[in-house]
Amino acid sequence: MSESPQGQQVMNPAALTVADVARILGVPVEAVERDIAEGAPRAADGTMNLVHYAAWLLAGLAEGQQAEAADGD
């Protein structure tokens, strides 16, 4: 986290801690950690890019929807 010129703390959405991601999304830290264990993207320093994580989540939803559609055929 850095500070703005006004002295306010500013989060970098491209480099958030797991706890910050969980807080922003309103989910338990354990949910984000479970996603990481399942392959959610993280940087080498352990931080997460919120946009990359959101894209990973959406890709998983799309895969699930495709699987449901295939099961319905």
N, C-alpha and C positions, 0 to 999 in steps of 0.2 A: 504494500500500500504506500502511496505517496501523499503529499499534501498539495492542495491547490494554492494559488497565490493568496487566497483569503484565509489560509491556515486550516481548511477543512480536509479531512482524510478522503482520498479518492481511491476507489478500487479499480484495478486494471482487469477488465473482463477477459483478457487473454492470459492472465496469470493469477488465478484464484486458488486459495486453499480449498481442500475438500469441505471443511467446515463452512467456508464462505459460500460455496456452491449450494450446499444443503440449505443454508439460511436463506439465500436468495430464492431458491425454488420452493421453500417451505416444506422440505422433506427431512426425515431423520438422516443423520450422517451415515448411519448403517446402510441406508438405501443407496447412497452414492458409492460407498465402499463396496457394496455388492455389485454394482454396475462396473466398477473398476476391475473387480475380480473376473467379471464376464467379458472384459475387453474394452471398456470405455477408455477413450484416449486421455493420456496424461503426458505432460512434459517430463524431460529427464530430471528436472528438479522437484518433481512431485506435484506441481501446480496443474490446474486444469483451465482450458480455454472454454468459456461458457458457450460460445457459438459452436465449437467442435463437439462438445458434449451434447448440445441440443440436436445437432445433425445426427450424431450416433444414436440418440434416443429415437428420433424420427425414422431412421433407417430400420431400426428394430420394429417399430410399429408397422412400417410398410411391409416388412417380411412377414409379420404375423397376419396382416390382412390378406396377403397373397396366399399364405398357407390356408387360411380359413376359406378363401374363395376356391382353392383347389379341392379342399375337402367337400365343399358343397356341390361339386360337379358330379 
